[in-house]
Amino acid sequence: MTTNRRSFLKQAAGSLAGMALLPQAFAEAPAKKMFFDISLAEWSLHKALFSKKITNLDFPAIARKEFDISIVEYVNQFFKDKAQDKTYLNDLLTRCKDNGISNHLIMIDGEGNLGATDATERDKAIENHHKWVECAKYLGCKTIRVNAAGQGTAEEVAKGAIESLSKLGEFAKTMNINVIVENHGGYSSNGEWIANVMKQVNMKNVGTLPDFGNFCMKHSPGKDFSCIEEYDRYKGTQEMMPFAKGVSAKFYNFDASGNCVETDYNRIMKIVKGSGFKGIVGIEYEGNTLDEYDGIRKSKALLERVGPIV
């Protein structure tokens, strides 16, 4: 009996010691990593930028100091006349270096319709984009985002876009720059249409930038400008992801639990992950309820919550 009792006590002491180590073991277990990196799209701060509260030069420091984000996406509207200004670009690069910022891409608007049915108009648009390819290279970006817009039938605009993207892609290839198309209204917000354009272009450095909130194909006329024809965002994202070289995570409103009202992020990020994507997901906050800074913080928190579990 004495021997059995001693054996029992010894075993119990060993079990308790093991249990005491459990919290430490759990604490030391590495957190599950996200399958993507987070960047900040400059458009998230467009109100502050348009109102001149901040400038494009301030953007890198704000991304790092306010949100602890180290990758940024520029919008050409906020330094429209500076694409070839080396003094300005060197100042921007210095601010990036000082804040440990990596430049990911430049979103290009207002440089002509790459899907135009008129050849002269297309050629002018392609030429207008050349300086932004060169600017992206100078800033250390990997990519420029363009629009595949144009007037005409779906087939006509697709034909023009295929030709323009092929030519621009050839030019960008010499500098190791990607050219990617965002779903940005009209035909481009039809996932099947844009996927078909990508298949026809068939170039390694030409791809897509799926934007979760930009699947409106037609808006109502006048001041209302509400969406009256919308493509399914989950279907569209699924169709665009095989060609994606980036993802634009659009946010507008949040519920009491911090979830996005418009998009089911668990569902849509499963689509992104299922495609094999392991790149950069850019926060693009565009809501009106929250201050831009608060909106960006909530957007980041949601991505960080969903990222490790999908």
Residue pairs with C-beta under 8 A, 6 or more apart in sequence:
31 308
32 308
32 309
33 308
34 303
34 304
34 307
34 308
35 273
35 277
35 278
35 307
36 247
36 272
36 277
36 278
36 279
36 280
36 281
36 307
37 71
37 279
37 280
37 281
38 69
38 71
38 280
38 281
38 282
38 283
38 300
38 303
38 304
39 69
39 71
39 72
39 73
39 104
39 280
39 281
39 282
39 283
40 63
40 67
40 69
40 71
40 72
40 73
40 282
40 283
40 296
41 72
41 73
41 75
41 107
41 248
41 282
41 283
41 284
42 49
42 56
42 59
42 72
42 73
42 74
42 75
42 78
42 107
43 75
43 107
43 284
43 286
44 283
44 284
44 285
44 286
44 292
44 295
44 296
44 299
45 54
45 59
45 62
45 292
45 296
46 75
47 292
48 54
48 292
49 55
49 56
49 78
54 62
55 78
56 74
56 78
56 79
56 82
56 92
57 88
57 91
57 92
57 95
59 72
59 74
59 78
60 72
60 92
60 95
60 96
60 98
60 99
60 101
61 95
61 98
61 99
63 69
63 70
63 72
63 99
63 101
64 70
64 99
64 100
64 101
65 99
66 293
66 296
67 296
67 297
67 300
69 283
69 300
70 100
70 101
70 102
71 101
71 102
71 103
71 104
71 280
72 96
72 101
72 102
72 103
72 104
73 104
73 105
73 106
73 107
73 145
73 246
73 282
74 103
74 105
74 106
74 107
74 139
74 141
75 106
75 107
75 109
76 83
76 106
76 107
76 108
76 109
76 110
76 111
76 132
77 109
77 110
79 88
79 92
80 110
82 88
82 89
83 131
83 132
83 134
83 135
84 131
84 134
84 135
86 138
89 135
89 138
89 139
92 139
93 139
93 140
95 101
96 102
96 103
96 139
96 140
102 140
103 139
103 140
103 141
104 141
104 142
104 143
104 246
104 280
104 282
105 136
105 141
105 142
105 143
105 144
105 145
105 180
105 246
106 132
106 135
106 136
106 139
106 141
106 143
106 144
106 145
107 144
107 145
107 182
108 129
108 132
108 144
108 145
108 146
108 147
109 147
111 125
111 128
111 129
111 132
112 121
112 122
112 124
112 125
112 126
112 128
112 129
113 121
113 122
113 125
113 147
113 149
113 150
113 151
113 160
114 122
114 125
114 126
114 129
114 146
114 147
114 148
114 149
114 150
114 160
114 161
114 164
114 165
114 168
115 122
115 148
115 149
115 150
115 157
115 158
115 160
115 161
115 164
115 187
115 188
116 122
116 125
116 150
116 151
116 160
116 164
117 150
117 151
117 152
117 156
117 157
117 159
117 160
122 160
122 163
122 164
125 164
126 164
126 167
126 168
126 171
129 144
129 146
129 168
130 168
130 171
132 144
133 144
133 168
133 171
133 172
133 175
133 177
133 179
134 175
136 142
136 143
136 144
136 175
136 177
137 175
137 176
137 177
141 177
142 176
142 177
142 178
142 245
143 177
143 178
143 179
143 180
143 245
143 246
144 172
144 177
144 178
144 179
144 180
145 180
145 181
145 182
145 209
145 246
146 165
146 168
146 179
146 180
146 181
146 182
147 181
147 182
147 184
147 188
148 157
148 161
148 164
148 165
148 181
148 184
148 187
148 188
148 194
148 197
149 157
149 184
149 185
149 186
149 188
150 156
150 157
150 160
150 161
150 186
150 187
151 157
152 160
154 187
154 190
154 193
157 186
157 187
158 187
158 193
158 196
158 197
158 200
161 181
161 197
162 197
162 200
162 201
165 179
165 181
165 197
165 201
165 203
165 206
166 201
166 203
166 206
168 179
168 206
169 179
169 201
169 203
169 205
169 206
170 203
172 178
172 179
172 205
173 203
173 205
176 205
177 205
178 205
178 206
178 207
178 245
179 205
179 206
179 207
180 206
180 207
180 208
180 209
180 244
180 245
180 246
181 188
181 194
181 197
181 198
181 206
181 207
181 208
181 209
182 188
182 208
182 209
182 210
182 211
182 214
182 248
183 189
183 190
183 191
183 194
183 208
183 209
183 210
183 211
183 214
183 215
183 231
183 236
183 240
184 211
184 214
185 214
185 216
185 217
185 219
186 217
187 193
187 194
187 217
188 194
189 214
189 215
189 216
189 217
189 231
189 236
190 217
190 231
190 236
191 215
191 231
191 235
191 236
191 237
191 238
191 239
191 240
192 239
194 208
194 239
194 240
195 208
195 239
195 240
195 242
195 243
198 206
198 207
198 208
198 242
198 243
207 243
207 244
207 245
208 240
208 241
208 243
208 244
208 245
209 244
209 245
209 246
209 247
209 248
210 236
210 237
210 240
210 241
210 244
210 247
210 248
210 272
211 248
211 250
211 284
212 233
212 237
212 247
212 248
212 249
212 250
212 263
212 268
213 233
213 250
213 251
213 252
213 262
213 263
213 284
213 286
214 248
214 250
215 230
215 231
215 232
215 233
215 236
216 227
216 229
216 230
216 231
217 229
217 230
217 231
218 227
218 228
218 229
219 225
219 226
219 227
219 228
220 226
220 227
220 228
233 263
233 268
234 267
234 268
234 271
237 268
237 271
237 272
238 271
238 275
241 271
241 272
241 275
241 277
242 275
244 272
244 275
244 277
244 279
245 279
246 279
246 280
246 281
246 282
247 272
247 277
247 279
247 280
247 281
247 282
248 281
248 282
248 284
249 265
249 281
249 282
249 283
249 284
249 299
249 303
250 262
250 263
250 284
250 286
251 260
251 263
251 283
251 284
251 285
251 286
251 287
251 295
251 298
251 299
251 302
252 260
252 261
252 262
252 285
252 286
252 287
252 288
253 260
253 261
253 262
253 287
253 289
254 260
254 261
254 287
254 290
254 298
254 302
255 261
258 298
258 301
258 302
258 305
259 265
259 302
260 302
265 302
265 303
265 306
266 306
266 309
266 310
269 306
269 307
269 310
270 310
272 281
273 310
281 303
283 296
283 299
283 300
283 303
285 292
285 295
285 296
285 298
285 299
287 295
289 295
290 298
